[in-house]
Amino acid sequence: MSNLKHMEQLEKSRNAQLMDDAKKREDNLNQSSQQIKDSLRQKEERIEELEEALRESVQITAEREVVLAQEEHSRTHSEKQ
């Protein structure tokens, strides 16, 4: 009978260890998941910043092209006179 008790105790101990290991793995997965979410959020923010910078750059370039076209038109018009 004491052998049975000993086996039950060993089984309980093993089960407790397995539960502990499972909880540690779950915690690690949760931590990894949070790190991935944080990284993704940072990347999304950076993409938004870069998109805004690109829009501004395109706008500035378009404005400069208009000014250059106007200057070219004025120069051509002046040369014809």
N, CA, C and O of each residue as an XYZ file, in Angstrom:
324
protein
N       0.817     -1.195      0.000
C       0.000      0.000      0.000
C       0.860      1.258      0.000
O       0.527      2.238     -0.667
N       1.938      1.238      0.726
C       2.774      2.430      0.769
C       3.422      2.677     -0.581
O       3.710      3.819     -0.938
N       3.655      1.600     -1.338
C       4.198      1.742     -2.685
C       3.202      2.499     -3.574
O       3.596      3.335     -4.387
N       1.904      2.194     -3.409
C       0.861      2.873     -4.162
C       0.822      4.357     -3.800
O       0.696      5.215     -4.673
N       0.930      4.645     -2.519
C       0.945      6.040     -2.057
C       2.155      6.770     -2.638
O       2.058      7.918     -3.072
N       3.273      6.092     -2.635
C       4.500      6.683     -3.169
C       4.335      6.988     -4.665
O       4.746      8.048     -5.137
N       3.730      6.052     -5.401
C       3.501      6.252     -6.832
C       2.535      7.415     -7.071
O       2.725      8.221     -7.983
N       1.499      7.486     -6.235
C       0.550      8.592     -6.361
C       1.239      9.926     -6.093
O       0.994     10.915     -6.784
N       2.091      9.937     -5.094
C       2.827     11.158     -4.750
C       3.750     11.567     -5.905
O       3.839     12.744     -6.255
N       4.433     10.577     -6.489
C       5.301     10.866     -7.636
C       4.490     11.418     -8.806
O       4.905     12.367     -9.471
N       3.336     10.815     -9.044
C       2.473     11.270    -10.140
C       1.995     12.700     -9.891
O       1.996     13.527    -10.803
N       1.590     12.986     -8.661
C       1.167     14.347     -8.316
C       2.309     15.333     -8.517
O       2.118     16.435     -9.032
N       3.481     14.920     -8.106
C       4.656     15.774     -8.252
C       4.953     16.034     -9.733
O       5.232     17.168    -10.123
N       4.892     14.987    -10.547
C       5.127     15.125    -11.987
C       4.068     16.023    -12.627
O       4.377     16.876    -13.460
N       2.823     15.815    -12.222
C       1.737     16.640    -12.764
C       1.922     18.107    -12.387
O       1.704     19.004    -13.202
N       2.326     18.333    -11.145
C       2.571     19.707    -10.702
C       3.698     20.332    -11.522
O       3.614     21.495    -11.915
N       4.748     19.560    -11.776
C       5.871     20.057    -12.577
C       5.422     20.352    -14.011
O       5.805     21.365    -14.596
N       4.612     19.459    -14.563
C       4.100     19.674    -15.921
C       3.236     20.932    -15.993
O       3.324     21.702    -16.948
N       2.408     21.128    -14.977
C       1.575     22.337    -14.931
C       2.443     23.583    -14.832
O       2.186     24.586    -15.498
N       3.462     23.511    -14.005
C       4.400     24.622    -13.851
C       5.080     24.946    -15.182
O       5.179     26.106    -15.581
N       5.543     23.903    -15.852
C       6.197     24.084    -17.150
C       5.231     24.690    -18.169
O       5.602     25.573    -18.943
N       3.994     24.206    -18.157
C       2.986     24.718    -19.092
C       2.706     26.195    -18.823
O       2.569     26.983    -19.759
N       2.622     26.567    -17.547
C       2.394     27.972    -17.195
C       3.563     28.844    -17.631
O       3.360     29.958    -18.112
N       4.784     28.345    -17.465
C       5.963     29.103    -17.897
C       5.953     29.298    -19.412
O       6.244     30.388    -19.903
N       5.617     28.235    -20.150
C       5.546     28.339    -21.612
C       4.464     29.335    -22.024
O       4.654     30.131    -22.944
N       3.331     29.279    -21.331
C       2.241     30.210    -21.630
C       2.684     31.650    -21.364
O       2.414     32.543    -22.167
N       3.359     31.872    -20.248
C       3.862     33.212    -19.932
C       4.850     33.691    -20.992
O       4.811     34.847    -21.414
N       5.740     32.786    -21.421
C       6.711     33.144    -22.459
C       6.009     33.488    -23.769
O       6.381     34.442    -24.452
N       4.987     32.698    -24.112
C       4.234     32.976    -25.338
C       3.511     34.312    -25.242
O       3.483     35.080    -26.204
N       2.926     34.586    -24.082
C       2.240     35.863    -23.890
C       3.217     37.029    -24.007
O       2.909     38.054    -24.615
N       4.387     36.858    -23.423
C       5.400     37.909    -23.490
C       5.864     38.107    -24.936
O       5.990     39.239    -25.402
N       6.116     37.012    -25.637
C       6.527     37.098    -27.043
C       5.436     37.746    -27.883
O       5.713     38.576    -28.749
N       4.208     37.362    -27.621
C       3.076     37.925    -28.356
C       2.989     39.431    -28.128
O       2.751     40.188    -29.069
N       3.179     39.866    -26.896
C       3.130     41.294    -26.582
C       4.268     42.035    -27.275
O       4.074     43.136    -27.792
N       5.457     41.430    -27.286
C       6.594     42.055    -27.962
C       6.320     42.196    -29.455
O       6.652     43.217    -30.057
N       5.718     41.178    -30.049
C       5.390     41.236    -31.476
C       4.348     42.321    -31.730
O       4.457     43.074    -32.698
N       3.344     42.403    -30.868
C       2.321     43.444    -31.018
C       2.942     44.831    -30.900
O       2.618     45.726    -31.681
N       3.834     45.014    -29.926
C       4.498     46.306    -29.753
C       5.334     46.657    -30.978
O       5.317     47.793    -31.452
N       6.058     45.678    -31.479
C       6.893     45.891    -32.663
C       6.029     46.250    -33.868
O       6.368     47.151    -34.635
N       4.925     45.552    -34.031
C       4.018     45.823    -35.142
C       3.437     47.231    -35.028
O       3.344     47.946    -36.026
N       3.050     47.629    -33.826
C       2.504     48.971    -33.614
C       3.542     50.031    -33.967
O       3.221     51.025    -34.619
N       4.786     49.820    -33.538
C       5.854     50.768    -33.852
C       6.085     50.854    -35.360
O       6.286     51.941    -35.903
N       6.055     49.719    -36.021
C       6.250     49.708    -37.477
C       5.099     50.424    -38.184
O       5.323     51.159    -39.146
N       3.882     50.214    -37.716
C       2.728     50.893    -38.308
C       2.847     52.407    -38.130
O       2.549     53.170    -39.049
N       3.283     52.836    -36.945
C       3.478     54.265    -36.702
C       4.555     54.826    -37.624
O       4.402     55.920    -38.167
N       5.631     54.087    -37.798
C       6.722     54.532    -38.673
C       6.257     54.615    -40.123
O       6.616     55.547    -40.843
N       5.459     53.641    -40.548
C       4.916     53.670    -41.911
C       4.049     54.914    -42.102
O       4.132     55.581    -43.134
N       3.221     55.224    -41.109
C       2.383     56.422    -41.197
C       3.243     57.677    -41.302
O       2.942     58.570    -42.095
N       4.310     57.753    -40.509
C       5.215     58.905    -40.570
C       5.852     59.027    -41.952
O       5.929     60.119    -42.515
N       6.308     57.897    -42.490
C       6.950     57.912    -43.805
C       5.956     58.263    -44.910
O       6.301     58.968    -45.858
N       4.726     57.772    -44.790
C       3.702     58.123    -45.777
C       3.434     59.621    -45.758
O       3.308     60.244    -46.812
N       3.348     60.200    -44.568
C       3.118     61.644    -44.440
C       4.293     62.422    -45.029
O       4.090     63.405    -45.741
N       5.512     61.990    -44.738
C       6.695     62.654    -45.286
C       6.703     62.562    -46.811
O       7.073     63.521    -47.489
N       6.302     61.427    -47.346
C       6.243     61.262    -48.800
C       5.193     62.187    -49.407
O       5.438     62.813    -50.438
N       4.028     62.276    -48.774
C       2.984     63.190    -49.272
C       3.498     64.625    -49.291
O       3.295     65.350    -50.264
N       4.164     65.031    -48.214
C       4.714     66.388    -48.151
C       5.755     66.605    -49.242
O       5.776     67.655    -49.884
N       6.606     65.629    -49.450
C       7.645     65.726    -50.472
C       7.035     65.847    -51.865
O       7.487     66.655    -52.677
N       6.020     65.055    -52.138
C       5.346     65.116    -53.438
C       4.689     66.479    -53.617
O       4.748     67.060    -54.701
N       4.067     66.990    -52.565
C       3.415     68.299    -52.626
C       4.440     69.398    -52.910
O       4.212     70.257    -53.761
N       5.554     69.369    -52.205
C       6.609     70.369    -52.407
C       7.153     70.283    -53.829
O       7.359     71.306    -54.482
N       7.384     69.076    -54.302
C       7.895     68.884    -55.664
C       6.901     69.419    -56.689
O       7.296     70.080    -57.650
N       5.627     69.141    -56.494
C       4.601     69.631    -57.419
C       4.564     71.155    -57.422
O       4.446     71.772    -58.480
N       4.665     71.762    -56.248
C       4.669     73.225    -56.161
C       5.885     73.808    -56.873
O       5.768     74.814    -57.572
N       7.030     73.197    -56.704
C       8.245     73.675    -57.375
C       8.132     73.531    -58.888
O       8.578     74.401    -59.636
N       7.538     72.437    -59.331
C       7.355     72.247    -60.771
C       6.447     73.322    -61.353
O       6.682     73.798    -62.463
N       5.410     73.708    -60.609
C       4.517     74.774    -61.064
C       5.295     76.078    -61.179
O       5.182     76.784    -62.181
N       6.082     76.398    -60.160
C       6.879     77.631    -60.177
C       7.852     77.609    -61.352
O       7.980     78.604    -62.065
N       8.534     76.497    -61.560
C       9.473     76.389    -62.679
C       8.756     76.543    -64.019
O       9.269     77.197    -64.927
N       7.589     75.951    -64.140
C       6.822     76.075    -65.387
C       6.413     77.525    -65.613
O       6.464     78.018    -66.740
N       6.007     78.207    -64.545
C       5.635     79.619    -64.668
C       6.841     80.465    -65.065
O       6.736     81.350    -65.915
N       7.984     80.188    -64.444
C       9.202     80.927    -64.791
C       9.593     80.673    -66.245
O       9.980     81.601    -66.957
N       9.495     79.441    -66.678
C       9.815     79.092    -68.068
C       8.864     79.806    -69.022
O       9.281     80.326    -70.056
N       7.595     79.825    -68.666
C       6.601     80.511    -69.492
C       6.912     82.007    -69.557
O       6.859     82.606    -70.631
N       7.233     82.608    -68.419
C       7.572     84.038    -68.386
C       8.814     84.317    -69.210
O       8.865     85.302    -69.946
N       9.801     83.470    -69.094
C      11.048     83.642    -69.837
C      10.782     83.531    -71.349
O      11.279     84.337    -72.136
N      10.004     82.537    -71.732
C       9.669     82.348    -73.146
C       8.876     83.547    -73.657
O       9.113     84.031    -74.764
N       7.947     84.013    -72.855
C       7.123     85.162    -73.235
C       7.986     86.416    -73.368
O       7.782     87.210    -74.287
N       8.947     86.603    -72.462
C       9.841     87.767    -72.505
C      10.742     87.715    -73.728
O      11.015     88.746    -74.342
N      11.203     86.535    -74.084
C      12.099     86.388    -75.231
C      11.371     86.676    -76.541
O      11.996     87.117    -77.506
N      10.071     86.436    -76.590
C       9.295     86.678    -77.808
C       9.058     88.164    -78.030
O       8.771     88.581    -79.152
N       9.173     88.959    -76.990
C       8.894     90.394    -77.120
C      10.059     91.165    -77.600
O       9.972     92.382    -77.757
